[in-house]
Amino acid sequence: MNTIPNNNIGHDKTQKIAKDSPSSSKILESIIYLLFLLGPLTGNVINVLFHVLSQEFHVSTEDILIAIPAFMFPFAITQLFSGSISDIKGRIPVLILGLALFGIAMILAALSINLAMYAIANVLGGIGFGFINPILIALMTDITTPPNIPKKMGYLGASAALGVGLGPFIASQMILIGWRSIYILFIIITFSCLIYFIIAKKPPQKIPEESGIRVLLTQLSVEWRRAVVILMILSAFLIAYTYIAINIWTSRELAGIVEESFTGVILGLGGVGGAIMGALTGFLIKKKSVKMPFIIGSVLLLSSLAILLTIGDITRSEVFIILAIGWIVAGLSGGILFPLVTYYSQVLSPERRGALAGSVTASYFVGIALVPIILVPFSDNFGITGVYLAILVISLVFIMVFGLLYLSAKSLLLERGKSIH
């Protein structure tokens, strides 16, 4: 059996918190999982709010699409630097800044009276959560023993998948109370976590003696010149055009045609299934190999697209059961594939895991931000079937790129006297 790379760099001090206070470590882990779920939870509620917000702001459902890039672009750009900043300045101070900004953004969203105000709230929310997302990945690795990193990355992937599904499901139910109640829930979660990080004992972290913008840029430039890192970043970008693109465009196509509760339930089931698959993926990486979950996830993704492509017009009520099956299978594939990319971000360069986590998540969310823009021509000219065909082609490219990443990473870590699955 292969063994997980023994990435001990920076773990000597950070493991002390788990030994000295197991309960504190468990609470911290729970907070990390909750916040990692909150990001996609917040970003994906829009999938069932198209119709409601278009009526609230007196605009078209196409106009509401601006909320996606408004959140995702600043979210992605901020993550390019926030991970590296946390490597230099510490995880907790960066998290506190991000939570404060994100909390203010959620208040602004809840108070929005027009689309412009709502878009501004999403921009600020993207910046705020950009200071949170990659730091959560690095912080989890900081407090985890090296052999358990794959399992914890699987759990984080499960949290993200659950957020992707639960966001629309929760929103579809809370719409009955009022769409603003959704953001009130996010405000409560955000400020509760902010208070925890302000008053709780901070886990120790090994901070470099030198810090500043030059060190930050050096970290990024060193990593971005490596072929294996480029493949990892490209994989993260392309994965946004697989299951996430299916969620966005299928939801958009059904907006105003079916009840929001239907969309919410399907995405919820896909999210729960994806969360289960994400947790299993961590165990498979640790016990078997990266290769096995990669094959399973790829087969599920292609199977989902095969089902969706046979449907044609997805707005017909008689195809809803088949549509639901294909849509849920897409969620299962995402629950497997996304944790594989985040796993590599934590083992390829342990001393710069914050920088790599930021690079991966930034690329992933830039991809998501561009989904409504890049796939519009296919929708306008060929309808939803054209969109699914474009996603199929991109999915095949993703499979090839990730295959190269797997081979490159395996070779690299073997050369360093380690092994990878």
N, C-alpha and C positions, 0 to 999 in steps of 0.2 A: 504493500500500500504506500502511495506517495505521502509525503508530509508537507504541511503548510510551512512556507518560509518563516524562519525564526527571526522576525523583524523586531529586534530588541531595542533599537535606537529610540531613546526618549521614553522608554517604558519603565526604567528603573525607579524613577520618582513617581510617575503617574500611577503605578500599581499600588503605591502605599495607601492610597485612600480606600481601596477595596479591602485591604487587610485590616486597616485600623477601624473602619466603620462600614461594615457590610450593608447596614440599613441605609446609610447615606448614599452609598454607591447605587443601590437598587432604586432609591428615589430619583437620583440623578438620571439613571438609565430610563426610567419611566417618563421623566420630563423630556428627555431627548426624543424618545419615540413619539410622544404627544406632539411636540413641535414639528417633527419631521412629517407627521400626518397633517398638521395644520396647513403647511405650505400648499400641497396639492388640493387639500380640502377647500382652501380659499380660492385658488386659481380655477377650480373646476365647477364651482357653483354656477358660473356663468352659463354652463351647458343647459341648465333648466331655467335660466332667468331671461333668455332672449325675448320671449313673448311678454312677460310681465314688465320688464324694464322698458321695452319699446312702447308699451301703453303708458307707463308711468312718466316717461320723458317725452312722449309724443314724437317718436322717431321710428324708423324702420328697424326690423331685426338685423338687417345688414349693418346699420349704423352702430348697433350694440357690439358688433365684432371688434370695434376699436378698443374695447376693454381688455382684450387678450394681449395685443402687442403693448398696450399702455402699461400693463403689469409686467409682462415677460421681458421686454427689452431692458428696462432699468434693473430688473431682477437679475438678468443674465450678466449685464455689464458690471454690476457691483460685485458679483461673485468672482469675477476675474481677479480682483484684488483683495477681497475680504478674507479669503482663505490664507493668502500669504501674510496679510496683516496679522491674523491670529497666530501664525507661526512665530511672528516677531514680537508682538505686543501681548499675547495671551488670548486664550479662547473667551473667557468670561467677560472681560471688558467689551469685546466686540459684540458678543451676544446681547449684552445689556443695551448697547447703542441700537442694535437692530430691533430689539423688542420695543423700545421706546418709540422709534419711528413707525414701526408697523402698527402699534396700538393707536397712535395719532391718526394714521391712515384709515384704520377701521372706523374710528369715530367720524371722520370726514365722509366715508362711504355711507354710513348709517344716516347721516344728515343731508345727503345729496338731494338736490331739488331739480337738477337737470343733468344731461349727459356730460357736459364739460366738467362739472364738479365731480361727478362719478369717475371720469377718466383721470382727473388730477389725483383723486384718492388712490386709484390703482397705480399710478406712477410712484407716488410716495410709498405705497405698500410694497411695490416691487423693490425699491431701494432698501426699505427696512428689512424685508425678508432676505434680501441679498447678503446682508450682514449676519444672517442666521443659518441659512441652509448648509453651506459647505462646512461651517464651524461645527455643526452637529455631527457630521460624519467624522471629522478629525477628533473631536472630543470623545466620541464613542470609542474610537480606536485607542486614544490616549489611556482610557481606563480599562482596556481589555487586554488580556494576555494574548500574545501572538497566535497560539493555536486556535483561539476562539474568534479571531477576527472574521473569518468567513461566515460563521453562524450569526454574528452581530450585524454584518452587512446584509445578510439575508433578512434579518428582522427589520432592519431599516427599510429595505426594499418592500417588505410586507406592509410597513406603516405607510409608505408612499402609495402603494397600490390601493390600500384601504382608503386613503384620503381621496384618491382619484374617483373611487366609487361612492364613498360616503358623502362627499361634498354635494353632488347632485341629488342623492337620495334624501339627505337631511334638508337640503334647500327645497325639494319638492314637497316635503311635509310641512316645513315652516312657512311656506308661501301662504298656507291657509291662515296663519296668524298675521302675516305681513312680511314682505321681503326684507324689511329693515331689521326684523328680529334675528335674521341670520347673522348680520354683522354685529349685533349686540352680543350674540354668543361668542363670536370671535374676539370681541373686546374683553370679555370676561376671562377667556382662556389666556389671551396674550398678557394681560396685566397680572394675572395670577402667577404665570411663569416668570415675569419680570421681577415681581416681589421675591420669588424664591431665589433667583440668582443674585439679588442684591443682599439678602440676609443670610443665605446658606454658606456653609464652609466651602471655599473654592478648592477644587482639586488641583494639586501641584502640577506645574508644567515646566519643562526644561526650556528656558528662553535663551536665545543666542545673545552673546555679549554685545555684538554689534547689531544695531537696528537703524531703520530709516528707509527712505525711499530708494536709496541705492541698493540696499540689501534686498528689498522687495523686488525690484526690477531684475536683479541678478538671479534670484530664485526662479522667477518666471522664465527668463531667457535661457537659463540652463536647461530647464525641463522641456521647453517648447522646441528646443533643437534636437530632441531625441525622437527617432522614428517611432518607437513604441508608444510614446506619449501622444504623438500626432495621430496614430491609429486609434488610441483610446478616446481622444477628443472627438475625432470624426465619427466614431461609433456612437458616442453620446448624442451628437447632433442628428445622426440618421435615425436613431431609435425614436426620436420625436415624431417621425413621419411614419411610424408603424401604428401601434395601438392608440397613442394619443391622438394622432390625426384621424383615426377611425372614430374615436369618441367625439371629437369636435365637429366633424362634418356630418356624421349621422345625426347628432343632436340638432345641428343647424337645419338639416333637411326636414326633420320632424317637427320643428318649432311651429306652434300654432295649428298643427294638424292633429297631433295626439296630445293627450293630457300630460302635463309635466310629471305627474306621478308615475306614468309608464316609463318615461325616460329615466327618472330617478331610480326606480326599482331595478331596471336592467343594469344601469351603471353601478348600482349598489351591489348587485349579485356578482358582477364582474370584478368589482373592487375586493369583495370578500374572498372570492376565488383566487384573485391575484395575490392577496395577502397570504393565503395558505400556501400558494406556490412559492412566494418569496421566502417564507420561513423554511420550507423544504429545500429550497435552493441552497441556503446557507449550509445545511447539513450535507447535501450532496457534494458541495465544493470541498468540505472538510473530510468526508469519508470516502468519496469517490474521485471526482474530477470536475473541472470547469467544463470539460468537453461534453459530459453527459447532459447537464441542464441546458447547455447551449443548443444541443441537438433537439431536445424536447421543446424548448421555447420556440425554436425556428419552425418546427413541424406544426406547432399550435398556431403560430402566426400565419403561416401559409394556408393552413386549413381554414382559419377564420376568413381570410380573403377569398378563398375558393367558394365558401358558402355565400358570402356577401355578393360576389360577382354573379352568382346564379339567380339572384332575386330580381334584378332589374329595378323597377319602381318600388322603393321601400315604403312608400306612403300608403300602399294598399293594405287594408286590414287583414286580408287572408294570408299575408306573408309575415305577419308580426312574430309568429312563433319561430320561424326559420331565422328571421332577422335577430331575434333575441339570442338564439343559440350562437350565431356567428359573432355577435357583439360580445357576448360573455367569454367566448373562447379567446377573443382578442385581449380581453382583460387578463386572462390566465397567462397568455404569452408575455405580457408586460411585467407581470409579477415575477417572472423568471429572468427575463433578459436585462432589466434595469439593474438588479443587484449584482449581476456579473460585471458590469462596467464600473460600478462604485467599488467593488472588491479590488479590481486592478488599481484604482486610484489610491488605495491604501497600502499596497504591497510593492509597487514598483519603485518608490522612493520614500521610505519611511520617515526620513528626516525632513521631508517637504510634503508631508501628506495633506496639510492644509492647502498648499498651493495647487496640488493635483486635484483635490476634491473640488476646489473652486473652479478649476479649468473644466472639469467634467460637467459639473452642474451648470456652469455658464453656457457651455456649448449646447447642452440639452435644452435649456430654456430659451436660448436664441432660436433653436430649431422650432420650438413650440410657438414662439412669437411670430415666426415667419410662415407657419402653417396656413393661416387664413389668406396670406398674400400669395404664396407660391402655388397653392392649389386652386385659387379662384379661376384661372383660365380653363382648367380642366372641367370645373363645375359649370362654367358659363357655356362651354362648347359641347360638352358630352354628358352633362348631368352627373348624378352621384356615381354612376357606373364608371365614368371617366376618372373620377376622383379615386375610386377603389383600384382601378388599373394603375394609376400613377403610384399609389401607395404600394402596390404589389412590386412594381419595378424597383422602387426605393428600398423595399424590404429585402429584395434579392441582393442589392448592392450592400446593404447593412450586413447581411450574412457573410458576404465575401470579405468585407473589411474586418469584421470581428474575428473571422477565421484567421486572418493575417495577424491580428492583435494577439490571439491565443498562441500562435506559433512563435511570434517574436518575444512575448513575455516569458514563455516557457524556456526558450533558448537563453534569454538574458539572465534569468534567475539561476539557471543551471550553471552558467558561466561564473556567477558570483558564489558558487559553492552551495547553492540552495536548490530546492525543487519546487515546482508549482504544478498543480493538477492540470 
